[in-house]
Amino acid sequence: MLDETESADLIAHHPMPTIIVDTRSDSIVAANEAGRALLGEATLSAPLSRQMENDFSAAVVFFDAVAHFGSYVDRSLSLMGATGAALRLQTYGAQLKSGLVLLSFLDLDEHDRRNQQAEREAHQKAGISQWQNIYGFFREVEAQNHLILEAAGEGIYGINAKGQATFVNRAAQEMLGWSSDDLIGRELHSIIHHKHLSGNHFPADECPIYKSFRRDQTMRVEDDVFWRKDGKPILVEYVSTPIYDHDVLAGAVVIFRDVTERKENERKLRDALAQVEDLKVKLQQENEYLLTEIRSAQSHTGVVGVSPAIKSLNAQIDLAARSGAHVLVSGPSGSGKSMTASAIHEASDRHHRPLVRINCDQKKAADLEAELFGYRRGAFAGAVRDMTGKLLMAHNGTLHLDEVASLPAKVQASLHDVLHTGHFRRLGDGTDIPVAAKVIATTSYDLLAEVRAGRFRQDLYFALNVLPIMTEPLQNRPEDIPYLARHYLDRTMRRLRLPKMTLTKANIETLQSYDWPGNVRELENVIERTAILAQGGRLQFDIQSGPLDAPTQTNRVLTQKELRQFEIKNFEAALHRAKGKISGKSGAAAILGLAPTTAYSKAKSLGIQMDQFS
Ligand SMILES: Nc1ncnc2c1ncn2[C@@H]1O[C@H](COP(=O)(O)OP(=O)(O)OP(=O)(O)O)[C@@H](O)[C@H]1O
């Protein structure tokens, strides 16, 4: 039989709460440290039966089973714990040879608690590693995002709801010249976006980037400017996208691109295209005039005639062509003023540049100024594109001002300025444009009489009248008529592809007997009309039905100017027939049925120089 010391030694190192009981003496003879802690001193010192009196029968059964089987396990025994509460136990019983019984306990409540704790810990452990995985994953994503942001060619920065920078990628730092440290945490608008390209202040509340997170909108802007650290602007296009933190708008991410170079190239391209367009328009317009001039040059193949007046005209044309001076050509309608202008231009060293004609008759001052000086787009309603004026087209060439006496006073003044200064301005343009054009003015009026009547500026008259040339009425030079008639007849037959026709002596006499108030133009028309009617047969001139008889024959209504011209021609025809005499039986006054005094004042008011006819 074991004594108490031996029993205590036996169980001392047992890991479980263990006691040795002597059922015969109804006592606990030994308990290990854990057993003592579980059951407490009070329980250990009390009789065993008292411990189990609540369920004594179960204890009896248990001890019988231990005795019978040598060892036995169940959960029927209930002992008082150190705290005084009944313990829920699983009891391992072993029959010792000494007759004592060894009881080891598993505190089921404690066991459950431990299990739960272990489970919790296992859970927690599993949770932590899961969290670590997730954290690792996000760190990886973030690192990748960071790499992507850094590698992006576009500038990217983020701002919080206060507009302060939260990150700035490498490209943005390079483009802006600011380092990330300079910008993070600072209000970005006031640093890089505070003014427009014009230099005007750009308030933050108008900034599209602020709007993007204040109004929850993605904003795309293609034409804006950010300011670099060195104070230089960069032209940018950007997209500002709002960002959220747990469904709350937290700021914006801005992705931008420096488009300075592209915009500059676009601007250069636009400028170049505008220049090309300008040149194209100018060339087109020049071309139109060149073509007109080619056509008119073809009709002015040469000055035809053998009269002293024509010989003198040819000499004057040569002189005017060699001189840089402006020219004034006066003479009745159809007598060859425009032809003279063309001949001067063709004989001058300006002939490779255009001869630009502008008809000044019956035009409003504004229209004439636009035609002459050109205009910038938008200079007036209807000015939808830039227009090159005829003055500039005639630069280094010749400007033919036809019917110059009709120039409105305002245009006379501006034209005088141009001739005086050698500069002009397009309408709607403040730039002075130098111009060097030879001006040939033509008029069928007596321009000096117009000056005296106060209708034409004297200074402009003098500026134009440097080289005056007069074209003679055809009736003053009948010796030219056969040559002119031959010239026009040949030209018409060539055009009609008909064989050459000859003019008879009678034809020539008929032509020379007529006054030709419409001058060479009238002769030209009569020859053409007669040649067409003859169709290769005999030429028969019916001069009395010429164009100037038209009002009575066709009931055509004449304009005031035509009427005046008609009156001049009629008066000149009378003077010619009267060999310049006004009064007397065979004088022009008698032919016209006027009193001589009336005829004198009429001749004066019509600007007729009577000494030409004497
Ligand atoms: N000496 C000439 N030789 C050949 N053709 C001539 C001559 N004189 C005039 N012509 C021709 O007569 C026509 C009228 O001439 P032009 O147009 O030059 O007259 P104008 O005096 O300018 O007339 P307007 O005052 O009505 O404009 C033209 O076809 C022109 O070629």
The ligand as a MOL file (V3000), in Angstrom:
LIG
                    3D

  0  0  0     0  0            999 V3000
M  V30 BEGIN CTAB
M  V30 COUNTS 31 33 0 0 0
M  V30 BEGIN ATOM
M  V30 1 N -6.6390 104.6150 -133.4310 0
M  V30 2 C -7.2710 103.4640 -133.1920 0
M  V30 3 N -6.8300 102.3460 -133.7770 0
M  V30 4 C -7.4770 101.1970 -133.6030 0
M  V30 5 N -8.5730 101.0540 -132.8440 0
M  V30 6 C -9.0210 102.1420 -132.2250 0
M  V30 7 C -8.4020 103.3950 -132.3450 0
M  V30 8 N -9.0780 104.2880 -131.6030 0
M  V30 9 C -10.0780 103.6230 -131.0070 0
M  V30 10 N -10.0580 102.3300 -131.3760 0
M  V30 11 C -11.0130 101.2820 -130.9550 0
M  V30 12 O -12.2740 101.8920 -130.7480 0
M  V30 13 C -12.9550 101.3280 -129.6690 0
M  V30 14 C -13.2550 102.3990 -128.6450 0
M  V30 15 O -12.0390 102.8760 -128.1220 0
M  V30 16 P -11.8260 103.1890 -126.6050 0
M  V30 17 O -12.6370 102.2320 -125.8230 0
M  V30 18 O -10.4030 103.2710 -126.3210 0
M  V30 19 O -12.5100 104.5850 -126.5280 0
M  V30 20 P -12.7220 105.4970 -125.2350 0
M  V30 21 O -12.3490 106.8580 -125.6400 0
M  V30 22 O -12.0180 104.9430 -124.0970 0
M  V30 23 O -14.2860 105.3950 -125.0670 0
M  V30 24 P -15.1360 105.6740 -123.7400 0
M  V30 25 O -14.9120 107.0730 -123.3350 0
M  V30 26 O -16.5550 105.4580 -124.2010 0
M  V30 27 O -14.6870 104.6640 -122.7920 0
M  V30 28 C -12.0430 100.2790 -129.1270 0
M  V30 29 O -12.4020 99.0140 -129.6470 0
M  V30 30 C -10.6890 100.6640 -129.6530 0
M  V30 31 O -9.8490 99.5560 -129.8360 0
M  V30 END ATOM
M  V30 BEGIN BOND
M  V30 1 1 1 2
M  V30 2 1 2 3
M  V30 3 2 2 7
M  V30 4 2 3 4
M  V30 5 1 4 5
M  V30 6 2 5 6
M  V30 7 1 6 7
M  V30 8 1 6 10
M  V30 9 1 7 8
M  V30 10 2 8 9
M  V30 11 1 9 10
M  V30 12 1 10 11
M  V30 13 1 11 12
M  V30 14 1 11 30
M  V30 15 1 12 13
M  V30 16 1 13 14
M  V30 17 1 13 28
M  V30 18 1 14 15
M  V30 19 1 15 16
M  V30 20 2 16 17
M  V30 21 1 16 18
M  V30 22 1 16 19
M  V30 23 1 19 20
M  V30 24 2 20 21
M  V30 25 1 20 22
M  V30 26 1 20 23
M  V30 27 1 23 24
M  V30 28 2 24 25
M  V30 29 1 24 26
M  V30 30 1 24 27
M  V30 31 1 28 29
M  V30 32 1 28 30
M  V30 33 1 30 31
M  V30 END BOND
M  V30 END CTAB
M  END
